[in-house]
Amino acid sequence: MSALEIQQLPRHEKLRLMELLWADLSREDSELASPAWHGDALRETADRRASGAETLLDWEQAKAKLRSYGA
């Protein structure tokens, strides 16, 4: 399927296609190894959180913060 064909699909078909792709990709997760730097990044985040240098946001706060960067 080409990008042009996807652009011409109605929204509900695009969402259906996306769900099918995600379902297919998520079945293969055992084949995907996380890069080594993921572990390092998680440890660094945990350290910042433990020291109080990083705070948690709920999902709505996180979305609002991300959207403010583009404004």
NUMARLUM-501466 format. One record per residue (C-alpha): x, y, z; residue number from 1; residue in one letter. Coordinates in Angstrom, 3 decimals, decimal comma. Example, Ala and Ser with C-alpha at 12.3 -4.5 7.8 and 13.67 -1.06 7.14 Angstrom:
residues 2
<east:12,300&north:-4,500&up:7,800&num:1&residuo:A>
<east:13,670&north:-1,060&up:7,140&num:2&residuo:S>
END
This chain:
residues 71
<east:0,000&north:0,000&up:0,000&num:1&residuo:M>
<east:1,422&north:3,356&up:-0,984&num:2&residuo:S>
<east:1,446&north:6,558&up:1,037&num:3&residuo:A>
<east:-1,008&north:8,057&up:-1,457&num:4&residuo:L>
<east:-3,415&north:5,157&up:-0,968&num:5&residuo:E>
<east:-3,193&north:5,588&up:2,797&num:6&residuo:I>
<east:-3,861&north:9,335&up:2,505&num:7&residuo:Q>
<east:-7,032&north:8,588&up:0,558&num:8&residuo:Q>
<east:-8,445&north:6,211&up:3,172&num:9&residuo:L>
<east:-11,190&north:7,472&up:5,468&num:10&residuo:P>
<east:-10,108&north:8,050&up:9,059&num:11&residuo:R>
<east:-11,808&north:4,916&up:10,423&num:12&residuo:H>
<east:-9,926&north:2,779&up:7,875&num:13&residuo:E>
<east:-6,622&north:4,446&up:8,785&num:14&residuo:K>
<east:-7,258&north:3,647&up:12,439&num:15&residuo:L>
<east:-8,179&north:0,059&up:11,586&num:16&residuo:R>
<east:-4,990&north:-0,312&up:9,549&num:17&residuo:L>
<east:-2,929&north:1,165&up:12,368&num:18&residuo:M>
<east:-4,461&north:-1,262&up:14,874&num:19&residuo:E>
<east:-3,736&north:-4,211&up:12,597&num:20&residuo:L>
<east:-0,133&north:-3,099&up:12,135&num:21&residuo:L>
<east:0,339&north:-2,591&up:15,868&num:22&residuo:W>
<east:-1,137&north:-6,010&up:16,659&num:23&residuo:A>
<east:1,218&north:-7,599&up:14,168&num:24&residuo:D>
<east:4,281&north:-5,713&up:15,414&num:25&residuo:L>
<east:3,535&north:-6,361&up:19,075&num:26&residuo:S>
<east:3,492&north:-10,128&up:18,509&num:27&residuo:R>
<east:7,164&north:-9,922&up:17,569&num:28&residuo:E>
<east:8,305&north:-8,095&up:20,712&num:29&residuo:D>
<east:10,309&north:-11,080&up:21,938&num:30&residuo:S>
<east:12,511&north:-10,692&up:18,857&num:31&residuo:E>
<east:13,311&north:-7,067&up:19,623&num:32&residuo:L>
<east:16,028&north:-6,433&up:22,139&num:33&residuo:A>
<east:16,208&north:-3,018&up:23,726&num:34&residuo:S>
<east:19,420&north:-1,168&up:22,984&num:35&residuo:P>
<east:21,930&north:-1,097&up:25,853&num:36&residuo:A>
<east:21,435&north:2,645&up:26,328&num:37&residuo:W>
<east:17,778&north:2,061&up:27,332&num:38&residuo:H>
<east:18,921&north:0,465&up:30,573&num:39&residuo:G>
<east:21,300&north:3,349&up:31,219&num:40&residuo:D>
<east:18,556&north:5,904&up:30,563&num:41&residuo:A>
<east:16,154&north:4,090&up:32,900&num:42&residuo:L>
<east:18,760&north:3,984&up:35,686&num:43&residuo:R>
<east:19,538&north:7,686&up:35,213&num:44&residuo:E>
<east:15,852&north:8,551&up:35,398&num:45&residuo:T>
<east:15,398&north:6,413&up:38,516&num:46&residuo:A>
<east:18,382&north:8,165&up:40,122&num:47&residuo:D>
<east:16,971&north:11,623&up:39,290&num:48&residuo:R>
<east:13,588&north:10,592&up:40,648&num:49&residuo:R>
<east:15,112&north:9,229&up:43,867&num:50&residuo:A>
<east:17,095&north:12,451&up:44,405&num:51&residuo:S>
<east:14,031&north:14,637&up:43,819&num:52&residuo:G>
<east:15,525&north:16,169&up:40,692&num:53&residuo:A>
<east:12,707&north:14,755&up:38,592&num:54&residuo:E>
<east:8,991&north:14,779&up:39,316&num:55&residuo:T>
<east:6,188&north:12,707&up:37,886&num:56&residuo:L>
<east:3,393&north:14,125&up:35,767&num:57&residuo:L>
<east:0,068&north:12,516&up:35,135&num:58&residuo:D>
<east:-0,842&north:11,931&up:31,505&num:59&residuo:W>
<east:-2,927&north:15,101&up:31,134&num:60&residuo:E>
<east:-0,111&north:17,236&up:32,584&num:61&residuo:Q>
<east:2,435&north:15,555&up:30,327&num:62&residuo:A>
<east:0,327&north:16,185&up:27,206&num:63&residuo:K>
<east:-0,174&north:19,835&up:28,166&num:64&residuo:A>
<east:3,564&north:20,279&up:28,741&num:65&residuo:K>
<east:4,451&north:18,677&up:25,406&num:66&residuo:L>
<east:1,898&north:20,802&up:23,586&num:67&residuo:R>
<east:3,294&north:23,982&up:25,163&num:68&residuo:S>
<east:6,665&north:23,323&up:23,515&num:69&residuo:Y>
<east:5,082&north:23,656&up:20,093&num:70&residuo:G>
<east:3,190&north:26,840&up:20,916&num:71&residuo:A>
END
